[in-house]
């Protein structure tokens, strides 16, 4: 049988092997970077891409309300003024110069639902000005405890 008489070229084998490892590592790094770039671009397009038409309309309506005059209730003398003008008046005259506005019960919300659709039994409980008796007792106990803590110090 025939065989080769030359010794294997170990340096060449190791060099080719290390070159292959470096090449595969470079290819993997490049593919990973490319994938990350595509993923980030897709996420950015979803987040910052075309604005939602409903959101654009909502923001336009909010801007209109904040920057224009309107009569809210002429009979009661309630008007809407631009927010910049309202801030200026408030800073000049102070909070006490203006009447206190109370919410309109027809537009009020109770427990996350319009008050008009809230049950009749929930409305009297929500409108009572007197806190429940157990809440008063708890407040009194808390005050007594705070007083005892101060006396200990």
Backbone torsions as a table, in degrees:
resi	resn	phi	psi	omega
1	UNK	NA	150.8	-177.0
2	UNK	-100.1	146.7	175.6
3	UNK	-144.3	164.7	-178.7
4	UNK	-82.6	145.1	179.6
5	UNK	-96.8	-14.4	-179.5
6	UNK	-81.2	148.7	175.2
7	UNK	-80.0	149.1	177.9
8	UNK	-63.3	148.9	179.5
9	UNK	-89.1	87.7	-174.4
10	UNK	-62.1	-39.9	-179.1
11	UNK	-62.4	-42.3	179.6
12	UNK	-66.5	-41.0	179.9
13	UNK	-63.6	-45.8	-179.9
14	UNK	-65.7	-41.3	-179.8
15	UNK	-63.5	-44.9	178.6
16	UNK	-65.2	-41.0	178.8
17	UNK	-62.7	-47.7	178.1
18	UNK	-64.5	-36.9	177.1
19	UNK	-62.3	-40.3	178.1
20	UNK	-66.2	-41.3	178.9
21	UNK	-62.6	-45.0	179.1
22	UNK	-63.8	-41.8	-179.4
23	UNK	-64.4	-44.5	-180.0
24	UNK	-65.4	-41.5	178.2
25	UNK	-62.7	-42.7	177.5
26	UNK	-62.7	-42.8	179.0
27	UNK	-63.6	-44.7	178.8
28	UNK	-61.9	-43.5	178.3
29	UNK	-61.6	-43.9	179.4
30	UNK	-63.0	-44.3	179.0
31	UNK	-65.1	-40.2	178.6
32	UNK	-64.2	-43.6	178.5
33	UNK	-62.7	-41.9	178.9
34	UNK	-63.7	-44.3	178.1
35	UNK	-61.1	-45.6	179.8
36	UNK	-61.5	-41.1	178.7
37	UNK	-62.3	-45.9	179.5
38	UNK	-64.0	-41.8	179.8
39	UNK	-63.7	-45.2	179.3
40	UNK	-63.6	-40.6	179.2
41	UNK	-64.1	-39.5	179.7
42	UNK	-67.7	-42.3	177.8
43	UNK	-63.8	-42.1	179.9
44	UNK	-63.7	-39.0	178.7
45	UNK	-65.2	-38.8	179.2
46	UNK	-67.9	-40.2	-176.4
47	UNK	-79.7	-47.8	-174.1
48	UNK	-105.2	6.4	-177.5
49	UNK	-70.8	-138.9	-179.0
50	UNK	-58.2	128.3	178.0
51	UNK	-72.3	148.4	178.3
52	UNK	-66.7	130.1	-176.6
53	UNK	-62.1	-38.1	179.2
54	UNK	-65.2	-40.3	179.4
55	UNK	-66.6	-40.4	178.0
56	UNK	-62.6	-43.6	179.9
57	UNK	-65.2	-40.7	178.6
58	UNK	-62.6	-46.5	179.9
59	UNK	-63.8	-37.9	178.5
60	UNK	-65.1	-41.8	178.6
61	UNK	-65.4	-42.9	177.6
62	UNK	-61.8	-43.4	179.6
63	UNK	-62.7	-42.4	178.7
64	UNK	-60.7	-44.2	-179.1
65	UNK	-66.5	-34.5	-177.5
66	UNK	-80.3	-14.8	-173.5
67	UNK	-121.5	6.9	-178.1
68	UNK	-127.1	163.9	175.0
69	UNK	-89.7	150.1	174.7
70	UNK	-161.6	151.1	175.7
71	UNK	-91.8	115.3	179.1
72	UNK	-83.4	-45.9	179.3
73	UNK	-152.1	97.5	-176.6
74	UNK	-64.0	-35.1	-178.5
75	UNK	-62.9	-38.0	179.9
76	UNK	-93.6	-2.6	179.3
77	UNK	72.9	35.2	-179.6
78	UNK	-104.5	124.5	-178.5
79	UNK	-132.2	153.3	175.7
80	UNK	-101.5	133.9	177.2
81	UNK	-120.7	160.4	178.8
82	UNK	-59.3	146.1	-174.6
83	UNK	-60.9	-37.7	179.5
84	UNK	-62.6	-41.4	178.9
85	UNK	-68.6	-38.9	179.2
86	UNK	-63.9	-41.2	178.2
87	UNK	-63.6	-42.5	178.8
88	UNK	-61.9	-45.5	178.6
89	UNK	-63.4	-41.6	-179.3
90	UNK	-65.1	-39.2	-179.7
91	UNK	-71.6	-31.2	179.7
92	UNK	-77.4	-47.4	-171.7
93	UNK	-95.2	-23.3	-177.0
94	UNK	89.4	163.4	-175.3
95	UNK	-67.9	-32.9	-175.9
96	UNK	-74.7	-10.4	-179.1
97	UNK	-78.0	-10.8	-176.5
98	UNK	-114.6	149.1	178.8
99	UNK	-68.4	150.3	177.9
100	UNK	-77.5	127.8	179.6
101	UNK	-94.3	134.8	175.7
102	UNK	-107.0	146.0	-178.6
103	UNK	-65.0	147.7	176.9
104	UNK	-76.6	119.9	-178.1
105	UNK	-58.9	-26.6	-179.7
106	UNK	-69.4	-26.5	-179.0
107	UNK	-105.5	7.3	-176.2
108	UNK	-75.8	155.4	177.2
109	UNK	-116.5	136.6	178.1
110	UNK	-126.0	122.9	178.3
111	UNK	52.8	42.6	174.6
112	UNK	80.6	7.8	179.6
113	UNK	-133.9	153.3	177.3
114	UNK	-57.6	142.0	-176.7
115	UNK	-62.3	-31.6	-179.3
116	UNK	-61.9	-31.0	-179.3
117	UNK	-96.8	-3.6	179.2
118	UNK	-69.6	151.6	-178.2
119	UNK	-68.5	152.8	-177.5
120	UNK	-65.4	-29.7	-178.8
121	UNK	-73.5	-28.7	-179.2
122	UNK	-79.1	-28.6	-176.5
123	UNK	-64.1	-47.0	179.8
124	UNK	-63.6	-36.5	-179.6
125	UNK	-67.2	-38.3	-178.6
126	UNK	-73.0	-27.4	-175.4
127	UNK	-91.4	-8.3	-178.2
128	UNK	-69.1	134.1	-177.4
129	UNK	-83.3	-19.0	-177.2
130	UNK	-85.2	124.0	177.1
131	UNK	-69.7	155.9	179.3
132	UNK	-60.4	153.9	-175.8
133	UNK	-61.4	-41.1	-178.9
134	UNK	-65.3	-28.8	176.7
135	UNK	-68.9	-38.9	177.0
136	UNK	-63.1	-44.4	-179.9
137	UNK	-61.4	-41.1	179.7
138	UNK	-64.4	-43.6	177.9
139	UNK	-60.6	-41.2	179.9
140	UNK	-64.9	-42.3	178.9
141	UNK	-63.7	-40.7	178.6
142	UNK	-62.8	-42.2	179.4
143	UNK	-64.8	-42.4	178.6
144	UNK	-62.2	-41.7	179.9
145	UNK	-64.4	-43.1	177.8
146	UNK	-61.4	-39.6	179.7
147	UNK	-65.0	-41.4	178.4
148	UNK	-64.9	-39.7	178.8
149	UNK	-63.7	-39.8	178.5
150	UNK	-66.3	-37.9	-179.8
151	UNK	-66.6	-34.5	179.1
152	UNK	-66.8	-32.7	-178.8
153	UNK	-78.0	NA	NA
